Amino acid sequence: MDKNGQLTFSDDPILNGINEVYQLLERGEFASAVGKIDELMDIDADYPGLIEAYRVAKFWHNREREMNGLEEGKETAEFLMKQWEIFDEYAETKNLASSSAFRSAMRHIFFRAADHYKFAFREQQDTSSNFQFLLNLGDCFLRLEEYTNAIETLEYAKGSYKSNARLMAILGEAYFHTGEITRSLLCFREAFFIDPAEIDLGMLKAKPVVELAELVKKERPESRDINEWVPIYGHLHDIFYVKRNLNAHQVESIEKDVYNLETTYQKMNRTQVESSNILPRLINKYLWLMDYYTLQSYNFDTVSQIRDRLLNIDRELFQDYFGKKK
């Protein structure tokens, strides 16, 4: 109590107790957390956050014996990740996802899973089929704002799975929040090239991507999919200015994609084009080729042909852009 005899927060036994519960959950001491919550419920079962904490603690306590009986490494990591998927669905039905207890349990489960994955990698256990787990792990590290851990996890995964849009987007987000802007922009550009549809814009908070998404909404309100136009406006506004060199095989692959997209595009009527993503995808492929023949292997005739084709496809979009380039 303070000098006037009034109750202060530090004197509130339930508040202090529930904070202790959160610490127990974060340490993975689920049985102790359940016991502490039982004590607090005897005092005030309706105290804010107590029911949510009980449900979280009870869920993981029921799996504690099985978790502790598994082999170190891959087996435990996979179990934790599979159980997290179940818990995540359960949390949605019980409105737990925004609770402090949920976040405390998340920190424990994913840090613990990360340790077991690292052990598996170190001991050269078979992790070849675990890409999705690693991706989810990086995703959750991102949600926990543990950006260094997200980068470490995803860079490992990237060694075997370079062409994954979701991975590159999460990696770009993590690099942005560690101040590595150049790497971040390179990752984002790659991600939106590989497959814009795989990227969850809602989870990306990096300023360049947020601003591009808002720009697309403003400039193309009729667009059925903002994701598809983000890389195009990223190019036009020089936001995705960090670019890697392409090898001959990659250039050949892009040129083949352009040919196939053009063949399809030219057979479609306006309604069909507007109800598909073919237009932004074709434009984006052309922009990558234009960068290659401008910056890496200069070819005036090819650049001119690409410029003319882009103007033909969408003069309103490219007229000012190419006018400024002269």
N, C-alpha and C positions, 0 to 999 in steps of 0.2 A: 504494500500500500504506500501511497505518497503521504506527505506530511498532513494533508487534510483528511486522511482516512479513506480516500476514494480508491476503488479498485483500478489498477492499471493493467495493461496487457501482460506485463511480465508476471503479474500475480495470478493470471488466469490459468488454472491447472490444466484445463482441457486444451487450451491453445498450446501451452508448452508440451503437453502430451502428444498432440497430433503432429507437431513439428518433429518430435522424437520418432513417431511412426514413419514419417517421410524419410528420415535418416535411416531407419531400419530397412525400409523398402529399397532404398538406394544401395544399401550394403548387401541386399539379398537375404536378410534375416527375416524370412516371411513368417515363421512360426512365432517369433518374438513379436512381430508386428500384429499378428492376430491376437495374441495375448494382451498386448497393450491396448488395442482397440476395444476388447471386451471390458477392460477396466474403465475406459473412458465412457463406454455406452451405459455402464451402471450409473454414471454421474449425469449424463445428458445424451440420450440416444439420438436426439434431433440436432445435435451440434453440426454446423455447416462443415461439409467435407468428410464427416465421419463414416457415413454409409458408403460413400464412394471408396474411401480408403479400405473399408472392410472387404468390399467386393474385390478390389485389386489384390489385397493381401491374401484373401482366401483362395482366389484363382491360382496364384503361384504357389501357395503353400500346398495345395492339393497335388502339385507336380514336383514338389521339392525332392521327395525321396527318389523319384525316377531320374530327375536331373543329376542328382549326386551319385547315382549308380552307373552312369554312363562312362565310356572311355574318354579320356582327354583328347581333345582335338576335333576332328571332323564330326564324329558321332554326336558329341555334345553340342557343337555349333549348329548342326542341322536340326537337332531336336529343339533347341531354343528358338530358332527362326520359324520352324513350323508351328510351334506353340504360340509364338507371337502373332502369327497370322490368325490363329483361332481367337486369341485374346483381343486382337484389334477389332474383329467382328463383334465379339461379346461387348467390348467397350462401347461400340457404336449403339448397340441396342439398349445399353444401360446409361448412356450419356456420361461416360467416364472420361472421354478423350481430352476434355479441357481441364481435368482435375489435376491437382498437384501430385496426388498419389499415382496417377497414370504416368506422369512425367518421371517421377522417382523410379518407378518400376522399369520404365523404358531405359533409363540410364543404366540400370544394373544389367538388364537382359542383353542390351546391345554391346555394352563394354565387355561383358562376360563372353558373349558370342565372338567378339573381335579377338579376344585373347585366345580362344580355342581355335579360331581360324589361323591365327598367327602360328600357333603351335603346330597345326596341321601342315602349314606351308613349310615351316622350319624342319619338320620331321619327314617331309616329302610324302605325306599321305595323299591319297587320290582326291584331288579337288577339281578335277577336270569338268565335272558336271555341276559345279556350284556357282556358276556365273550369276544366276538370278538371286541367290542368297547374298552374294557379294554386292550386287547392285542394290538390293534392299537394305543391306547394312550401310552402304554409303549414303543412301537416301535418309536413313534414320540418324546417322551422324550429322547430316545436314540439318535435320529438324532439331537436333540437340545443340546446334551451333558449334559442334566439334569439328571445325573445318579441316584442321590438320589430319585428324583421323579419317575424315571422309576422303581427302586427297590420297592418303597412303593406301586405303582400301581400294579405291577406284583405279589408281595408277597400276596396282597389281592386276586387277581385273582387265584393264586395258591392254596389258601385255598379250593377252590371248584373244581379246574381243575388241579390236580397234573400231569396227564399224557398228557401233551401237549408239543411236541418237540419245536415248535416255541417259546412258552413262556419260556421254560427252557433255550433256546439258548440266547434269548434277556436278560434274567435275568443274565446268566453267563457273557455276555458282560458288562452289567452294573456293576456287582460286580468287574469285572476285573479292570475297570477304576476308581473304588473307592479304589483300593488297597486290596480288600478282595479276595486274590488269591485262598485260600482254598475253599471258597464258590463258586467262579467262576468255578474252575475246576470240582467240584462236579456237578454243574448245567450243564456244557457242556457234561460231561460223561452221565448224565441222558438223556439229549436232544438227543444225537446221539444213545442212546439205544432205546428210544421210537419210533423215526421215522426219520432217517437221511434225507429222501426226503422232509420233511417239513421245513428244515433249509435252510435259504438263506445265503450261505457262503459269498456272496458279501457284506452283511451288517456287517459282523463280522470283527473287526479290532484287537481283542485280539491276542497278539503275539503267544501264544501256538497254537491257531487254525489256524492262518495264516501260521505258520511254518509247521504244519501237512498237510495242504492243498498243500503246495509246495512240501513236501516230497512225498505225494501220486502221484502228477503229475510226479515227477521224477522217482519214483520206479514202478509205474504202468501206463505208458503212454497210454496203451490200454484201461484203465478203462473207462466205459461208464458213470460212476457217481462217482465223487470224494468223495461226501458226505458219501457214503456207506463204504468207506475204512478208513475214518478219525478216527473212534473210534478204529479200529484194530491197526493202527500205533500209536495211542495215548496210547494203552496198551503196545505194543511191545517196545516203546521208553520211557515208564514210564512217559509220560506227563500227562495222566489222572490217576494220582496216588491216588487221593482222592476218597475213596469209602465208601459207607454206608452199614450197615448191612441189610441183607434181612430177611424177615420173611418166615415162612414155606409156606404160600400161594404163595408168590412171587417166591420162588424156584420151587414150583410145576408148576407154570405157565410157567416159563422159560423152564423147562424140557419138558413140553407139546409142547411148541413152537419148541424146538430142534427136538422132535420126528416127528412132522408134516413136518418141513423143510427137515429133513433127508429123510423121505418117498418120498417127492417130488423130492429132489435132486438126489436120486439114480435112479429115472425113467427118468432123463433128459440126453440127449446127450451133448457133449461138446459145440456145437453151441447154444443150448438152454440155457445152463448155462451161457455162455458168454454174451448172449443177455438179461440176467435178473440180478436181484440183490440178488439172492438166496445165492450165495456163501459167500459174505461178511456178510450177515445177519446171516447165520448159524454159521460162525466163531465167530462173535460177541457174539451170545448167548452162545456158548461154553466157551468163555473167561470169561463171567460173572459167569458161573457155576464153572469154574476152580478157580476163585477168592473165591467163596463161600466155596468150599471144601478145599481150601488151607488156607484161612485167618480166616474163621468164624467157620466152622464145619469140621475140618480136617478129610479127608478120603483118605488115600494113594492109595487105589485101584481105587477109582473113578477118582482121579487126574491123575493117570497113564493111565486110559482108555481114558480120554479126551485128554491128551497129545498125545497118540498114534493115536487117530482119527484125530487130527489137523495135525500131521505129514503126515498122509495118504492123507488128503485133499490137503495140500500144503506144501510139504517137503521143497521146496526152501525158503519159507517164514519163517518156524518155526525151521528149523534145527539149525541154529546159535543161535536162541533165547533160545531153550531148552538146547543147549550145554553150554551156559553161565550160565544156572540155576543150573547145576550139581555141 
